Amino acid sequence: MVELTGRVIYAGEAGYEDARSNFNARFSASPFAIVFCQSVQDVINAVNWARISGIPVRIRSGRHNYEAFSVANDALIIDLNDMEQMQVKDGKATIQAGAELVPIYETLSAQGVTIPGGSCATVGITGLTLGGGYGLLARWKGLTCDSLLSVEFVTAAGKVITANATQNADLFWALRGSGGGNFGIVTSLSYQVHPIDKVTLYQLSWNWTEIERIMQFWQTWAPKTDDRHTSILKLVPESVGSLFVVGQFVGTEAELRQILEPLLALAPKAISIETLPYIEAVYAFAGLKPGYPKRLAHWHGSQTKFKNASDYVAHPLSADGIATVINFLKQTPSKNIVLQFDSYGGAIAKIPSDATAFPHRQVLFNIQYQTYWTKPQDQTAHINWVRNFRAAMQPYVTGGCYINYCDRDLKNWQTAYYGNNWQKLKQVKQKYDPDNFFNFEQSVTK
Ligand SMILES: Cc1cc2nc3c(=O)[nH]c(=O)nc-3n(C[C@H](O)[C@H](O)[C@H](O)COP(=O)(O)OP(=O)(O)OC[C@H]3O[C@@H](n4cnc5c(N)ncnc54)[C@H](O)[C@@H]3O)c2cc1C
């Protein structure tokens, strides 16, 4: 009989409460056990043990799944977070699957390079990459998955395989955009790295009363600017009083000021533009101060609960669409709400929609509906606000959603996440996991 190896924590043992926790404290699952793998052999043993024992599994790395799909009651959680080694050589970074984002940027930027990733310090590289991976270098170098060169992978049969452009190329296609947990367990990922030195950041703000004009302008401007520039429009409830455009440019302040000229002409009430070493920009967008200790304070024990959702927009929002946004931001359950527009275009759009499993290449931007609360009595109002807002926006948006902002409420999630790539994903599932050993509430089925 195969045994579980690695750091195993069973239900009821010391450390179990922390081991079962999810970044989104809205969810509370009670797994049978969590195995923190220390090596690829531990992963293989966990897969073989679960298959023989008939215990369902979930795969976990950074625990940031919005809907807690990486944990489940009575399941064995195969956790890769302790596997976080990385190596940079010959223009390539090889990173173990459990690594988190900021330590990766620190290691890479010490060698003058990076990969385009997301902003939150503790998001796992694997979940981020498998779903696409959007961040402040996305219009410059594409999604995180667009820099992926090769993946080491453990199948449901407990075999280690490689997926890249020449070996298991269909699986490699699927692993760039289908999201995690569907086909097997990624144990390490290799990326092409990109030289980087200084970048220029900015934050502009206006009175909330300017919302209509800023939205109208931003949505046709930001997705069409210089590829080295990635811009985010942050809209907040009317009661907060301001709205913001933030962004990053891989170049000088003088060049950025030229790009921003039409936005600056809209007379922001506050302007901050600063050129920084790339890693300081990472800290800035992660909400951390420069010089923060190497091993970042972890979020374990966080009581923050949230409900987020997303929509892609391929054509500018109409006047009615903009009016709907304004209406919902005037009537919010609290101030802990952000409506974020992430600019696309640039390098993201240069890859065909069927070249990887990530289909949303030809859009202007992604809307993120974000609500946060801590008290149980606030939950229903926040969740309903997101649901009602998203429903009201459907006539004005394009109809796709970002898998990394997964949403249990979606009825046609297959089309929303994958568009025309769904049929091919089913074939990949049939080939690599025909018994559906790896599954969860919104997993790919054959
Ligand atoms: C605070 C916060 C900030 C975020 N910021 C960004 C951002 O800037 N840009 C962006 O694009 N996204 C962002 N996201 C979304 C994030 O990319 C996804 O939630 C991502 O799936 C998280 O990956 P994880 O490894 O941390 O999470 P997990 O919950 O561990 O895993 C996510 C999914 O991947 C599967 N999985 C995990 N490990 C493996 C593995 N080794 N092999 C196969 N499957 C695996 C899991 O089963 C699950 O389905 C953010 C999320 C949060 C909560």
The ligand as an ORCA input file, in Angstrom:
! r2SCAN-3c Opt
* xyz 0 1
  C      -6.319     39.003     -3.283
  C      -6.275     38.419     -4.673
  C      -5.571     39.086     -5.665
  C      -5.529     38.587     -6.960
  N      -4.845     39.269     -7.931
  C      -4.820     38.799     -9.201
  C      -4.120     39.492    -10.237
  O      -3.515     40.549     -9.999
  N      -4.167     38.974    -11.492
  C      -4.816     37.817    -11.786
  O      -4.808     37.409    -12.954
  N      -5.465     37.127    -10.817
  C      -5.494     37.593     -9.548
  N      -6.167     36.900     -8.584
  C      -6.845     35.657     -8.936
  C      -5.876     34.485     -8.889
  O      -5.099     34.492    -10.067
  C      -6.638     33.154     -8.823
  O      -7.437     33.137     -7.668
  C      -5.682     31.976     -8.856
  O      -6.376     30.836     -9.267
  C      -5.061     31.738     -7.500
  O      -4.123     30.702     -7.548
  P      -3.595     30.064     -6.183
  O      -2.592     29.040     -6.532
  O      -3.239     31.140     -5.244
  O      -4.925     29.451     -5.583
  P      -5.441     27.982     -5.226
  O      -6.736     28.220     -4.544
  O      -4.421     27.190     -4.503
  O      -5.661     27.314     -6.650
  C      -6.451     27.914     -7.659
  C      -6.940     26.831     -8.632
  O      -5.827     26.171     -9.220
  C      -5.786     24.789     -8.846
  N      -4.396     24.460     -8.535
  C      -3.652     24.980     -7.513
  N      -2.434     24.449     -7.549
  C      -2.382     23.624     -8.605
  C      -1.365     22.782     -9.140
  N      -0.156     22.713     -8.569
  N      -1.639     22.050    -10.240
  C      -2.864     22.107    -10.826
  N      -3.880     22.876    -10.337
  C      -3.635     23.616     -9.246
  C      -6.716     24.660     -7.653
  O      -7.286     23.366     -7.543
  C      -7.756     25.745     -7.945
  O      -8.731     25.262     -8.848
  C      -6.210     37.380     -7.267
  C      -6.897     36.696     -6.266
  C      -6.944     37.219     -4.980
  C      -7.720     36.476     -3.926
*
